[in-house]
C-alpha cells in the first residue's frame, strides 16, 4: 500500500507537537518554568539590565532578582496569594458551580441534543466559532463555557471533540478583539490610547471615543468566523483523525419529560435574565455604570459577570432537575455541585504552579523589559506606512507570547507607538487596532495566556496524554491564519481609507 505523502505544513505541526510533548506534564513544566524565571532573574539582575519606562522618562525599569533576600521573601510570603489570585481559578470554579448543576441534571445534554438535531450539521462549526468570537462581550467567561461545550457538541455528531474544543477556543481567544457589540476591552484599551494621544495632541485626544475601532471589529466577526470554520474543517479536524477515545455523547431524540423540563428551564432563564437586567438598565440599578457612562460597558455589571453567568446556569438547571425528577431535594443539588468540583482537581493543581510562574514573571519585570526592547527595535528600523504597521503587528504578536495581559502590554506600548504613528501621519485609532489584531491572534498559542492551563485541563478529558505541544500544534493554524487574514483586512482598510469607528479615521490630521 502506497504511503500517503505528508505536506510541509503537516510536518511542521507534527514537529511542534513532538517537541512540545517531550516536555514534562504541564504541572511539572510550569513549576520548572517558575524556577527558571527565578534563576534567570538573578543572573540578568546581576548584570544590571534595565530600560527606561516608555510612559515616564524619569522611571527606570530594572529586572528584579528573585534570588536575593527580598526575592526569596516574596516567593514564600506571596505563594498562597499567587495561587488564589491566579485569574482563571476563581472564574472557572465559580462558573462551574452553575454549569455543574446544569450538567448534572441533564439540562446541558438536552439543550445540546436539541440544538444539534435542529440545525444543519454543515453550520455547526461556523456557529461554534461565531459564538466564541461574540463571547468577548461577556469578558473572560467564554473561556470557561464554550470550549467544553464545543467538544461535547462535536462528540454528539460523531466528530472529534478536540476539534470542537479548538474551534471554540479559537473563536473565544483568537477573536477576542472582534465583536458586534462594544465590550469592556474597548473601554479599557481606548482610555489608554486616548492618554497616549494626549502626549502629542491633547485637543485631538479629547475628540476620541472608546468606540474608535467599532466598524472594524464588527466587520472582523464574519472574517474570523469564516477563517476559523475553514481551518477547523480543512486543517485541524483532518489532522486529528478519527476519535477513538472513551467519551461519547448519545444523540437521542428528546423525550416528553425532557421537552417539558426545557420549557420550564427556558421560562426560568428568562425570568432570571429580566431580574438581572433590572439591576443594570434602570437609573437606580445597583449594577449600572457610573453617571455619564454607558450602563453596561463600564459598570459593576462587568465585574459581576462570573457570578451572574453561574446563576443563569444554576437557576434553569435547578428548575429542569425538579421538573424531570433528577433533583429530589437539596442533597442532590449539593452532590451534583460537589461532583463538579471533584472533577476540577487537576485544574486546581495546575493553577498552583501556573500561578507561581505568571506571578514570578511579572514580579521580576522580565516581561516589561522584553517588551521595551521590542518597542525600541521597531522604532529603530525607520519603516513607514503599511510596512511599519505590519512590522508593529509582528512585534506586538511576539511580545504577546511573554505578557498575557492585553491591558498591561498596551499600557506599556501605547505611550511609545501612538506618538510614533501620529508623527508619521497615522491615527491613534489605527495603532490601537493594529495592536488588537496582534494581541488576539497569538493568544491561543501562548502558555502565558492565563486560560491556557484550563484549556489543557478540558482537553485531557478526551486525550489523557494531551500536553502543551499537542495543544499548540492544534491551535497554531488558527493563530497563523487569523493573523494573516486579519492583517490583510487591516491593510485593505488602510488602502481604502475607511473609518475604523465613529469619527475615527486612518490618518492623523
C-alpha positions in Angstrom: 0.0 0.0 0.0 1.4 3.4 -1.0 2.1 5.6 1.9 0.3 9.0 1.8 2.7 11.9 1.4 2.7 14.4 4.3 3.0 18.0 3.3 5.5 20.5 4.7 2.8 22.3 6.9 1.7 19.0 8.5 5.3 18.0 9.1 5.9 21.4 10.7 2.8 20.9 13.0 4.0 17.3 13.8 7.4 18.7 14.8 5.7 21.3 17.1 3.6 18.6 18.7 6.5 16.1 19.2 8.9 18.8 20.5 6.2 20.2 22.9 5.1 16.8 24.1 8.6 15.9 25.1 8.2 18.4 27.8 7.1 17.2 31.3 3.5 17.2 32.5 2.1 20.8 32.4 2.0 20.8 36.3 5.7 20.0 36.3 6.5 22.2 33.4 5.0 25.3 35.0 6.8 24.6 38.2 10.1 24.2 36.3 9.4 27.5 34.4 8.8 29.3 37.6 12.1 28.0 39.0 13.8 29.1 35.7 12.4 32.6 36.0 13.8 32.8 39.5 17.3 31.8 38.3 17.3 33.9 35.1 16.1 37.0 37.1 19.0 36.6 39.4 21.5 36.4 36.5 20.0 39.2 34.5 19.7 41.4 37.6 23.3 40.8 38.4 24.4 42.4 35.1 22.2 45.4 35.9 19.8 45.1 32.9 17.3 48.0 32.9 15.3 50.1 30.5 13.6 53.5 30.6 9.9 53.4 31.2 8.2 54.3 27.9 5.5 56.4 29.7 7.7 58.1 32.2 11.3 59.1 31.3 12.1 59.6 35.0 11.3 55.9 35.8 13.8 53.1 35.2 12.6 49.6 34.9 15.1 47.1 36.3 14.9 43.3 36.3 14.3 42.3 39.9 16.2 39.4 41.2 14.1 36.7 42.9 17.3 35.0 44.2 18.3 37.7 46.7 16.8 38.1 50.2 13.9 40.2 49.1 13.1 37.9 46.2 13.1 34.8 48.3 10.9 36.6 50.9 8.5 37.4 48.1 8.4 33.8 46.9 7.4 32.4 50.3 5.2 35.2 51.5 3.2 35.5 48.3 3.0 31.9 47.2 -0.5 31.4 48.6 -1.7 34.7 47.2 -0.2 33.9 43.8 -2.3 30.8 43.8 -5.6 32.2 45.0 -5.3 35.3 42.8 -4.5 33.4 39.6 -7.0 34.9 37.3 -8.7 31.8 35.9 -9.0 30.0 39.3 -12.0 31.9 40.7 -13.6 32.4 37.4 -13.5 28.8 36.5 -14.6 27.4 39.9 -17.5 29.8 40.4 -18.8 29.4 36.9 -18.5 25.6 37.1 -20.8 25.6 40.2 -23.6 26.7 38.0 -22.6 24.7 34.9 -22.1 21.6 37.1 -25.7 21.7 38.3 -27.0 22.2 34.8 -24.8 19.3 33.6 -25.7 17.0 36.5 -29.4 17.4 35.9 -29.1 16.6 32.2 -30.1 20.2 31.1 -26.9 20.8 29.1 -27.1 17.4 27.3 -30.8 18.0 26.4 -30.1 21.5 25.1 -27.2 20.3 23.0 -29.1 17.4 21.6 -32.0 19.8 20.7 -29.5 22.2 19.2 -27.7 19.6 17.1 -30.9 18.0 15.9 -32.4 21.3 14.9 -29.8 22.9 12.7 -27.9 21.7 9.5 -24.7 19.9 10.5 -22.7 21.9 8.0 -23.5 25.1 10.0 -22.3 23.8 13.4 -18.6 24.7 13.0 -19.5 28.2 11.8 -21.9 28.7 14.6 -19.4 27.5 17.2 -16.7 29.8 16.1 -19.1 32.7 15.8 -20.3 32.1 19.4 -16.7 32.1 20.5 -15.9 35.4 18.8 -19.1 37.0 20.2 -18.4 35.7 23.8 -15.9 38.5 24.4 -18.8 40.8 25.3 -19.0 38.6 28.4 -15.3 39.2 29.2 -13.4 36.0 30.1 -16.5 33.8 30.7 -16.3 32.4 27.2 -13.1 30.6 28.0 -14.8 28.5 30.7 -18.2 27.9 29.0 -17.6 27.4 25.2 -14.6 25.1 24.7 -16.0 22.2 26.7 -19.4 22.7 25.1 -17.8 22.7 21.7 -16.2 19.4 22.5 -19.5 17.9 23.6 -21.3 19.2 20.5 -18.7 17.7 18.2 -18.7 14.4 20.0 -22.5 14.3 19.8 -22.4 14.3 16.0 -19.6 11.8 15.7 -16.8 14.4 15.1 -13.6 14.7 17.0 -14.3 16.5 20.3 -10.9 18.2 20.4 -11.8 19.8 17.0 -14.9 21.3 18.6 -12.9 22.5 21.6 -10.3 24.0 19.3 -12.9 25.8 17.2 -14.5 27.3 20.3 -11.1 28.3 21.9 -10.0 29.9 18.6 -13.2 32.0 18.5 -13.0 33.0 22.2 -9.3 33.8 22.4 -8.1 34.4 18.8 -11.2 36.5 18.1 -11.3 38.3 21.4 -10.9 41.8 19.7 -13.8 41.2 17.3 -17.4 41.7 18.2 -20.7 43.1 17.0 -21.0 44.9 20.4 -18.7 47.1 22.4 -17.2 45.5 25.5 -15.0 46.2 28.5 -12.0 45.7 26.3 -12.9 48.7 24.1 -13.2 50.9 27.2 -10.0 49.7 28.8 -7.8 49.9 25.8 -9.5 53.1 24.5 -8.7 55.0 27.6 -5.0 54.1 27.4 -4.9 55.1 23.7 -6.5 58.5 24.5 -4.0 59.1 27.2 -1.1 58.3 24.9 -2.6 60.5 22.1 -2.7 63.4 24.6 1.1 63.3 24.7 1.2 64.7 21.2 -2.2 66.4 20.8 -4.4 67.0 23.8 -7.1 68.6 21.7 -7.3 65.5 19.3 -7.4 63.2 22.3 -10.4 65.0 23.7 -12.3 64.2 20.4 -11.6 60.5 20.6 -14.1 57.9 21.9 -13.9 54.3 23.2 -15.9 53.1 20.1 -12.9 54.1 17.9 -12.5 50.6 16.4 -16.1 49.6 16.3 -16.6 49.5 12.5 -13.5 47.3 12.0 -14.1 44.9 14.9 -17.7 44.4 13.7 -16.6 43.6 10.2 -13.9 41.3 11.6 -16.5 39.0 13.2 -17.6 37.5 9.8 -14.0 37.3 8.5 -12.6 35.5 11.6 -15.7 33.2 11.8 -15.2 32.1 8.2 -11.4 31.6 8.6 -11.9 29.7 11.9 -14.5 27.4 10.4 -12.3 26.7 7.4 -9.2 26.0 9.5 -11.2 23.6 11.7 -12.7 21.6 8.8 -9.8 21.7 6.4 -6.7 21.5 8.6 -7.4 20.8 12.3 -10.0 18.0 12.1 -8.3 16.0 9.3 -5.1 16.1 11.2 -6.7 14.9 14.4 -8.3 12.0 12.5 -11.0 9.7 13.9 -11.7 10.0 17.6 -11.1 6.7 19.4 -11.4 7.8 23.0 -13.9 6.7 25.6 -16.1 9.9 25.7 -19.2 9.7 23.7 -22.5 11.7 23.7 -25.6 9.9 22.5 -27.8 11.7 20.1 -31.3 10.5 21.2 -34.4 12.4 20.5 -35.8 14.4 23.4 -38.4 12.7 25.5 -41.7 14.4 26.5 -40.3 14.9 30.0 -37.2 16.5 28.7 -39.1 18.8 26.5 -41.3 19.8 29.5 -38.1 20.4 31.5 -36.6 22.5 28.8 -39.8 24.6 28.5 -39.8 25.5 32.2 -36.0 25.9 32.3 -36.3 28.4 29.5 -39.0 30.3 31.3 -36.9 30.4 34.5 -33.9 31.6 32.4 -36.0 34.5 31.0 -37.2 35.4 34.5 -33.6 35.4 35.9 -32.4 37.4 32.9 -35.1 40.0 33.5 -34.2 40.3 37.2 -30.5 40.8 36.2 -31.5 43.5 33.6 -33.4 45.3 36.3 -30.2 45.6 38.2 -28.4 47.2 35.3 -30.7 49.2 33.0 -32.8 51.5 35.3 -31.2 54.6 36.6 -31.4 53.2 40.1 -29.9 49.9 39.2 -27.0 49.0 41.6 -25.0 47.3 38.8 -25.4 50.2 36.4 -22.4 52.2 35.2 -21.4 55.4 36.9 -23.1 58.6 35.9 -22.1 59.7 32.4 -21.0 56.3 31.2 -22.9 53.7 29.2 -25.0 51.5 31.5 -23.1 48.3 30.7 -19.6 49.0 29.2 -18.0 50.4 32.4 -20.1 49.2 35.3 -20.3 46.9 38.3 -22.1 44.6 36.0 -18.9 43.9 34.0 -17.2 42.9 37.3 -20.2 40.7 38.2 -20.4 38.6 35.0 -18.9 35.4 36.6 -21.5 35.0 39.4 -24.3 36.2 37.0 -23.3 33.5 34.5 -23.2 30.9 37.3 -26.7 32.0 38.3 -28.0 31.9 34.8 -26.9 28.2 34.6 -27.9 27.3 38.1 -31.5 28.6 38.0 -32.6 26.7 34.8 -30.6 23.7 35.9 -32.4 23.6 39.2 -35.8 24.0 37.5 -35.0 21.4 34.9 -33.9 18.9 37.6 -37.1 19.4 39.6 -39.4 19.0 36.5 -37.6 15.9 35.3 -37.3 14.5 38.8 -33.5 14.5 38.6 -33.4 16.6 41.8 -35.4 15.4 44.8 -34.0 17.7 47.5 -31.1 19.9 48.4 -28.8 16.9 49.0 -29.0 16.1 45.3 -28.1 19.7 44.4 -25.1 19.7 46.8 -23.9 16.3 45.5 -24.0 17.4 41.8 -22.1 20.6 42.6 -19.5 18.6 44.7 -19.0 16.1 41.8 -18.2 19.1 39.5 -15.6 20.4 41.9 -14.1 17.0 42.3 -13.6 16.8 38.6 -11.6 20.1 38.7 -8.8 18.6 40.8 -6.2 18.6 38.0 -7.0 22.2 37.1 -6.6 23.3 40.7 -3.2 21.7 41.0 -2.2 23.2 37.6 -3.4 26.6 38.7 -1.0 26.5 41.7 2.1 26.0 39.6 0.9 28.2 36.7 0.0 30.9 39.1 3.5 31.0 40.5 5.1 31.1 37.1 2.9 34.0 35.9 3.4 35.9 39.1 7.2 35.4 39.2 7.5 36.5 35.6 5.5 39.7 36.4 7.3 40.4 39.6 10.8 40.1 38.0 9.8 42.8 35.4 11.3 40.5 32.7 8.2 40.7 30.5 8.3 44.6 30.7 12.0 44.7 29.7 11.4 42.3 26.8 8.5 44.5 25.6 10.5 47.7 25.8 13.4 46.2 23.8 10.9 45.0 21.2 9.5 48.5 21.0 12.9 50.1 20.7 13.8 47.7 17.8 10.6 48.7 15.9 11.4 52.4 16.4 15.0 52.0 15.2 14.3 50.3 11.9 12.8 53.5 10.4 9.9 51.9 8.4 6.9 54.0 7.4 3.3 53.4 6.2 1.9 49.9 5.7 5.3 48.1 6.3 5.6 49.8 9.7 2.0 48.7 10.6 2.8 45.1 9.6 6.1 45.1 11.5 4.3 46.6 14.5 1.8 43.8 14.4 4.6 41.2 14.2 6.5 42.7 17.2 3.3 43.0 19.2 2.3 39.4 18.4 5.8 38.3 19.6 5.6 40.3 22.8 2.1 38.8 23.4 3.8 35.4 23.9 5.5 36.7 27.0 3.0 39.1 28.6 -0.5 37.7 28.8 -2.5 40.8 29.9 -3.7 42.9 26.9 -4.1 46.0 29.1 -0.6 45.6 30.7 1.0 45.3 27.3 -0.9 48.3 25.9 -0.2 50.4 28.9 3.5 49.9 28.2 3.4 50.1 24.4 0.8 52.9 23.8 3.0 55.8 25.1 5.7 54.7 22.6 3.9 53.7 19.5 0.9 56.0 19.5 3.1 59.1 19.3 5.4 57.5 16.8 2.5 56.7 14.4 1.0 60.1 14.9 4.2 61.7 13.9 4.2 59.6 10.8 0.6 60.7 10.0 -1.3 57.7 11.2 -4.1 58.0 13.8 -4.0 56.6 17.4 -7.2 54.6 16.4 -5.2 52.7 13.7 -2.3 52.0 16.1 -4.7 50.6 18.7 -6.5 48.4 16.1 -3.1 47.0 14.8 -2.2 46.2 18.4 -5.5 44.4 19.0 -5.0 42.3 15.9 -1.6 41.1 17.1 -2.7 40.6 20.7 -5.7 38.4 19.9 -4.1 36.3 17.1 -1.3 34.8 19.3 -3.3 34.4 22.5 -4.1 30.8 21.5 -0.5 29.6 21.3 0.9 31.4 24.4 1.3 29.2 27.5 1.5 32.6 29.4 -2.1 33.3 28.4 -3.9 32.9 31.7 -6.6 30.5 30.4 -4.2 28.2 28.6 -4.0 25.9 31.6 -7.7 25.4 31.8 -7.9 24.6 28.1 -5.3 21.8 28.6 -7.4 20.5 31.6 -10.5 20.5 29.4 -8.7 18.7 26.6 -7.3 16.0 28.8 -10.9 14.7 29.3 -10.7 13.5 25.7 -7.0 12.8 25.4 -5.2 11.8 28.7 -1.8 12.4 27.0 -2.7 15.9 25.9 0.3 18.2 26.5 1.4 21.7 25.7 2.9 20.6 22.4 -0.2 18.9 21.2 -2.4 21.9 22.1 -0.1 24.4 20.5 0.1 22.3 17.3 -3.7 22.1 17.2 -4.1 25.9 17.7 -1.2 27.1 15.6 -3.1 27.0 12.2 -5.8 29.3 13.8 -3.2 31.7 15.1 -1.3 31.8 11.7 -4.4 32.3 9.5 -6.2 34.7 11.9 -3.0 36.9 11.9 -2.7 36.7 8.2 -6.2 37.4 7.1 -6.8 40.0 9.9 -3.7 41.8 8.9 -4.7 41.8 5.2 -8.1 43.1 6.2 -6.5 46.0 8.1 -4.2 46.8 5.1 -7.2 46.9 2.8 -9.0 49.1 5.3 -6.0 51.5 5.2 -5.7 51.5 1.4 -9.3 52.5 1.1 -9.1 55.0 4.0 -12.3 53.6 5.7 -13.0 54.9 9.1 -12.2 52.4 11.9 -15.1 53.7 14.1 -17.4 56.7 14.6 -15.2 59.7 13.7 -12.1 57.6 13.8 -10.1 57.7 10.6 -6.9 56.1 9.4 -4.8 59.2 9.2 -3.9 61.7 11.9 -4.7 65.2 10.5 
